[in-house]
Amino acid sequence: MSIRTGRLTLLPLEVAHAEEMAAVLGDPELHGFIGGAPLTESELHARYERLVAGSPDPAVTWCNWVVRLDAEDCLTGTVQATVSGEAAEIAWVIGTPWQRRGIAVEAARAMVEWLGTQAGVRTVIAHVHPDHTASAAVATRVGLAATDRVEDGEIRWEGPA
């Protein structure tokens, strides 16, 4: 299901998005906090095939969207949620050219609202690198608060859907 906001449309992830998303996510700087390197189009295609197929665990639902900036008719990033019961772990990535425009906040907020109203989620969790101030700001603006828990070097943030 697509989710609309004032400027964005969150489109359910499709394998066909790999071509455009390879360019959107191609800046090595995006991987400074999450590790790894940009995936090639074929690697992203294979990843999207796995994601679209869904979680192998029937108790877990994967929700993945690409973020389209409607005025420019282009994809700008992704938002995703792994839903288990009444909790969802969320993440967002916005391509470098579209950062600092409020897109991550708008997209993540829309996803969190959808999770609360459409997926029965009550608790939202995100993991943010302690030095990633931009992601911490996004987490704060979508209603999450940092906890004292650190998992794999990242701070666990929690809040209501």
C-alpha positions as CSV (number, residue, x, y, z in Angstrom):
1,M,0.0,0.0,0.0
2,S,1.3,3.4,-0.9
3,I,1.5,6.1,1.7
4,R,1.0,9.8,0.7
5,T,2.3,12.9,2.5
6,G,2.4,16.5,1.5
7,R,5.4,16.1,-0.7
8,L,6.1,12.4,-0.8
9,T,4.7,9.1,-1.9
10,L,6.0,6.0,-0.2
11,L,5.8,3.2,-2.8
12,P,5.9,-0.4,-1.8
13,L,9.3,-1.7,-2.8
14,E,9.5,-3.5,-6.2
15,V,12.4,-5.3,-7.8
16,A,12.1,-2.8,-10.7
17,H,13.2,0.0,-8.3
18,A,16.7,-1.4,-8.2
19,E,17.9,0.5,-11.3
20,E,17.0,4.0,-10.0
21,M,17.8,3.2,-6.4
22,A,21.3,2.0,-7.3
23,A,22.0,5.6,-8.3
24,V,20.2,7.1,-5.3
25,L,22.1,5.0,-2.8
26,G,25.4,5.0,-4.7
27,D,27.3,7.6,-2.6
28,P,29.9,5.8,-0.5
29,E,29.3,8.6,2.2
30,L,25.9,7.0,2.9
31,H,27.7,4.0,4.3
32,G,29.8,5.9,6.8
33,F,27.6,4.9,9.7
34,I,26.0,1.7,8.5
35,G,29.1,0.1,7.0
36,G,29.6,-1.7,3.8
37,A,29.7,-0.1,0.3
38,P,27.1,0.8,-2.2
39,L,25.5,-2.1,-3.9
40,T,25.6,-2.4,-7.7
41,E,22.3,-2.5,-9.6
42,S,22.4,-6.3,-9.9
43,E,23.3,-6.7,-6.2
44,L,20.4,-4.4,-5.3
45,H,18.1,-6.3,-7.7
46,A,18.9,-9.5,-5.8
47,R,18.4,-7.8,-2.4
48,Y,15.1,-6.4,-3.5
49,E,14.0,-9.9,-4.7
50,R,14.7,-11.2,-1.2
51,L,12.9,-8.3,0.5
52,V,9.8,-8.5,-1.8
53,A,9.5,-12.2,-1.1
54,G,9.0,-11.4,2.5
55,S,10.3,-12.7,5.8
56,P,10.8,-16.5,6.0
57,D,9.4,-16.2,9.6
58,P,5.6,-16.1,9.5
59,A,5.6,-14.1,12.8
60,V,7.6,-11.3,11.2
61,T,6.5,-8.9,8.4
62,W,8.8,-6.9,6.3
63,C,7.5,-3.5,5.2
64,N,9.7,-1.8,2.6
65,W,9.0,1.4,0.7
66,V,10.9,3.6,-1.7
67,V,10.5,7.3,-1.1
68,R,9.4,9.4,-4.1
69,L,9.6,13.2,-4.1
70,D,6.5,13.9,-6.1
71,A,7.4,17.4,-7.3
72,E,10.6,16.1,-8.9
73,D,9.2,12.7,-9.8
74,C,12.2,10.9,-8.5
75,L,13.1,8.3,-5.9
76,T,15.1,9.7,-3.0
77,G,15.6,6.8,-0.5
78,T,13.9,4.1,1.5
79,V,12.1,3.5,4.7
80,Q,11.5,0.1,6.2
81,A,10.0,-1.7,9.1
82,T,10.4,-5.2,10.5
83,V,7.1,-5.9,12.4
84,S,6.9,-8.5,15.0
85,G,3.8,-8.5,17.1
86,E,3.1,-5.0,18.3
87,A,6.7,-3.8,17.8
88,A,8.4,-2.6,14.7
89,E,12.1,-1.9,14.1
90,I,12.4,0.9,11.6
91,A,15.1,2.4,9.5
92,W,15.5,5.1,6.8
93,V,18.1,6.1,4.2
94,I,17.8,9.2,2.0
95,G,20.3,9.8,-0.8
96,T,22.9,12.5,-0.4
97,P,21.4,15.0,-2.9
98,W,18.1,15.0,-1.0
99,Q,19.3,15.3,2.5
100,R,18.7,18.3,4.8
101,R,15.3,18.9,3.2
102,G,13.1,17.1,5.8
103,I,12.4,14.1,3.6
104,A,13.6,11.6,6.1
105,V,11.5,13.0,8.9
106,E,8.4,13.3,6.6
107,A,8.8,9.7,5.3
108,A,9.6,8.1,8.6
109,R,6.8,9.9,10.4
110,A,4.3,8.8,7.7
111,M,5.6,5.2,8.0
112,V,5.3,5.3,11.8
113,E,1.7,6.6,11.6
114,W,0.8,3.9,9.1
115,L,2.4,1.2,11.3
116,G,0.2,2.4,14.2
117,T,-3.0,2.6,12.3
118,Q,-2.7,-0.2,9.7
119,A,-0.3,-2.7,11.2
120,G,-1.3,-2.7,14.9
121,V,2.2,-1.5,16.0
122,R,2.4,0.1,19.4
123,T,6.1,0.4,19.9
124,V,8.7,1.7,17.4
125,I,12.4,1.0,17.7
126,A,15.3,2.4,15.8
127,H,19.1,1.9,16.1
128,V,21.2,5.0,15.5
129,H,25.0,5.2,15.6
130,P,26.0,7.5,18.5
131,D,27.8,9.9,16.1
132,H,25.0,10.1,13.5
133,T,23.4,13.4,14.6
134,A,21.2,13.6,11.5
135,S,19.6,10.2,12.2
136,A,19.3,11.1,15.9
137,A,17.4,14.2,14.9
138,V,15.1,12.2,12.6
139,A,14.4,9.7,15.4
140,T,13.6,12.6,17.8
141,R,11.2,14.3,15.3
142,V,9.3,11.0,14.8
143,G,8.7,10.7,18.5
144,L,11.5,8.3,19.6
145,A,13.7,8.8,22.6
146,A,17.2,7.4,23.1
147,T,17.5,4.6,25.7
148,D,20.6,3.6,27.6
149,R,20.8,0.3,25.5
150,V,23.6,-0.1,23.0
151,E,23.3,-2.9,20.4
152,D,26.1,-3.5,17.9
153,G,27.5,-0.1,18.7
154,E,24.3,1.7,18.0
155,I,21.9,3.4,20.5
156,R,18.5,1.9,20.7
157,W,15.7,4.5,20.4
158,E,12.1,3.8,21.3
159,G,8.7,5.4,21.1
160,P,5.0,4.9,20.5
161,A,3.6,4.4,17.0
